[in-house]
Amino acid sequence: MTVMIILFILIVALLIGIPVAFVLGGMGLAMLLWADLSPMMATMALHSSFDSFVLLSVPLFLLMSNILLKGGIGRDLFAAVQSWVGHWPGGLGIATITSCTIFSAISGSSVATAATIGSVAIKEMTDRGYERPFVYGLIAAGGTLGILIPPSIPMIVYGVITEESIVDLFLAGVVPGLLMAGLFILYSFMYSRFSKQYIPCEKASRAERNRASLRALPTVMLAIVIIGGIYTGIFTPTESAGVGVAFSLVIVLAMRTFSFEKFKEASMQTMKTTITIFLIIAGAKVFGKAITLYQIPQDISIMVSENISEIGLFIAAVCFVLLIMGFFLESISMLLIMVPVLSPSLASMGIDPIWFGIIFVIMIECALITPPVGLNLFVIQAVSGGSSAEVVKGVWPFILLMIVCLFAVYFIPSLALYLPYGV
């Protein structure tokens, strides 16, 4: 009964427009006071929520993404990939997803990936006759690769909540991320092959390819340094983010595509996003402390174990709830609300938390492009100037492809677990 009352109040508060951070923090504080517990517990929870070296990587990855965005790196990356595959059927679509995949290995952010590649690819594709809904859907979906292909900010937050290895989570996201990118590329190829409503690109000469590839080489090297440094143990995720910021500044300054004004804009955007994320984390920490003291996660775990005996039914129920939550919550909020509640159930049902983390992230990807609150929909609409109806129309095929990837990870767990565990 208590759970239903809390859930009802949460939903009503969110629907009337109260910010997520204040809903969670206010609910948590009210629950502590209602139980005659000291409000100092909320203060302790707030302090502990930021006492994490790993969380420092979040603003650093965001700053690096914004520096690269303001420095126009997406243009060079897209041009290089286009020079190699642009003349293929659906070549620009393939170039777009490939560029998103490479940039995802740098940014850790879905929104940054969609904005960076979208600012270049949308005009290129629409000028050559690609249908606008297809273009918008392709880039909105391609942007979601930024949180599945490591490094990934949601994976960092998930790892902090569950105390799982972030490096293992990053490794687990590689194969599913590449599989999803491959599905998007295949769909782009088939769509373009049958529609034939676009103007094909001319095949680039060897000199043009070499020139474009040389300009994009520093960006590719940045991805290799970040990912290679984490996987070889040279850097922690936080240290790799710091190295990435320094490396990205060197790249944009060397290419003379950056200025102090652009640095100020990148810093301000990073600050706004970081404050938003950290406020939500703080509110969720207070809420999490309260529901733990009320033993709500334990009660839910007992209820699940008594009523759901199969892992498949449990995963289906979780995915359904996340899909509904995705209609009105963004990714970090979904993580911080659901993971503390579900974690005890994972242990009782013998579910690997790393594998479950990848399932969770794929569902977050779906939420990022489902109306009405999918953040990538707003990003693409802002970058393109297109209508919301066109963007929404274009994303549905890609949501189905994400679900295909979800089924693949569910039925073949080794897709996620081979790299971290070797199984």
Order of alpha helices (4+ residues) and beta strands (2+ residues): alpha-alpha-alpha-alpha-alpha-alpha-alpha-alpha-alpha-alpha-alpha-alpha-alpha-alpha-alpha-alpha-alpha-alpha-alpha-alpha
